[in-house]
Amino acid sequence: MSLSLIRSMTLTQQLGYAGLLPFFFSLIAEVAGLEGAADIFRSYSVVILAFMAGACWGVGQVRPERRRSVELTLAIAVSLLAMLMYFMPLLIALPGLLVGYWTLVWLEREPLYRQAYRRDYRQLRWVLTVTVSACHLLLIWLLLR
């Protein structure tokens, strides 16, 4: 990625893509056989999923006239799911975290979020979610082989 491309991105895009680096590095560390790399991956995924769920909860707080209780409940449930997955065995936690990420994708299709999030941010979230999901599936595959 060239420096000019990075400079042309918004700060949100730069931070979003930079947020992928710990997933990539921990995957590389797992392939290299470093002890605990998969646990680091899981821990980072838990933090990111809880953060994203909190962002969804925050949207509901900013636009209370447009929110529904199911939106707030789902956002809180996903953050609690993330915390629970921290304590689960890896081969349960990784699919559980994937469920959480895709629950947020489903939640963010609601009008409240479509109105609150700009189109370029929604596209960024899609790219990041697909990439994070691919990383989770790759780590599952690595652990099962």
C-alpha positions, -999 to 999 in steps of 0.1 A, spaced: 0 0 0 15 33 -11 19 63 12 -2 84 -12 -31 59 -9 -29 60 29 -29 98 28 -60 98 6 -80 78 31 -101 94 58 -89 89 94 -117 65 100 -105 43 71 -69 45 82 -78 34 117 -102 8 105 -76 -8 83 -49 -4 109 -72 -23 132 -68 -54 110 -31 -55 117 -33 -74 151 -55 -100 134 -29 -105 106 1 -105 130 -14 -130 153 -23 -152 124 13 -150 111 25 -158 146 2 -188 148 16 -201 115 51 -195 128 42 -217 158 45 -190 185 29 -201 217 -3 -182 226 -8 -165 192 -43 -179 189 -52 -166 224 -39 -132 214 -61 -133 183 -91 -143 204 -85 -115 230 -82 -89 203 -113 -101 186 -132 -99 219 -121 -63 224 -130 -53 188 -164 -70 189 -173 -54 222 -161 -20 209 -182 -24 177 -213 -34 198 -207 -4 220 -207 18 189 -240 4 179 -254 10 213 -241 46 211 -260 52 179 -292 43 197 -283 68 224 -278 96 199 -310 90 180 -334 78 208 -365 88 188 -356 63 161 -343 34 182 -362 3 191 -355 -18 222 -344 -47 201 -315 -27 187 -302 -17 221 -308 -53 234 -289 -68 205 -260 -44 209 -257 -53 246 -261 -90 239 -233 -90 214 -209 -73 239 -218 -99 265 -213 -126 239 -179 -112 232 -170 -114 269 -183 -149 272 -162 -160 242 -131 -149 261 -136 -178 285 -146 -205 260 -122 -229 243 -108 -215 211 -128 -237 188 -160 -226 204 -149 -189 208 -139 -183 172 -173 -193 157 -191 -175 185 -172 -143 178 -181 -147 141 -218 -149 151 -213 -117 170 -197 -98 140 -225 -109 117 -252 -101 142 -239 -65 141 -239 -66 103 -276 -77 105 -283 -50 131 -267 -23 111 -290 -28 82 -318 -13 103 -329 23 93 -314 38 124 -279 28 114 -284 33 77 -293 69 85 -266 74 111 -237 59 92 -224 74 60 -223 52 29 -185 51 28 -184 40 65 -210 13 58 -188 1 29 -157 2 52 -176 -18 78 -185 -45 52 -149 -48 40 -136 -50 76 -162 -76 87 -155 -98 57 -117 -96 63 -121 -103 100 -144 -132 92 -118 -146 68 -91 -143 95 -114 -162 120 -121 -189 95 -84 -192 86 -75 -195 123 -101 -222 128 -87 -241 99 -51 -238 113 -63 -250 147 -81 -280 132 -53 -292 109 
